[in-house]
Amino acid sequence: MGNSRKTGAAYEQLAAQHLETLGYEMIEKNFRCRMGEIDLIAKDGPYLVFIEVKYRKDASMGNPLEAVDWKKQKRISKAASYYCLTHGISGQQPCRFDAAAYLQGAWTVIQNAFDYRE
């Protein structure tokens, strides 16, 4: 587990750097609460963006984006709500959930990767 966490942290750092080249402004990395965890939180224009980072060395384990299933989306969404609540972010703030996936040497960024509503 320790090794996979270290690998994950390294790819989260690379994802942050890649997203910054696309104009994202990083606010926080690895936000954790009892609701769940958010890999990266950034601003992109008017949006507050909650970003899930996924990595796969090759396609044998499937596309990394497929790992962001409904249950994971629900956890991330609850953690995002908690983040907004505890950071005084108004309900008027437009938010978005993006996914950044690294597969076979290339990044794919999906904006608005999911739209979860309870």
Disulfide bonds with the S-S distance in Angstrom:
none
